[in-house]
């Protein structure tokens, strides 16, 4: 019994669809509504970009704070300001 090329393609296509469906289900994704899945993926992407932006702003703020603190120490050292009179 010989199988023609079209039958092989059909079998392969169906097997691929089933494998993808099972993989998505194993990942907890209901592929019954593709638009809903796309919306979920877009939300996840937006969330990831938001987290990256907050992280970047936090690093910039920390570097800025450290820079201002160091400049303040240098300024006080240049001006000769130390502890106030009567300090420890």
PyMOL commands that set and color helices and strands:
alter all, ss='L'
color gray80, all
select helices_A, chain A and resi 5-26+34-79
alter helices_A, ss='H'
color red, helices_A
deselect
rebuild
show_as cartoon
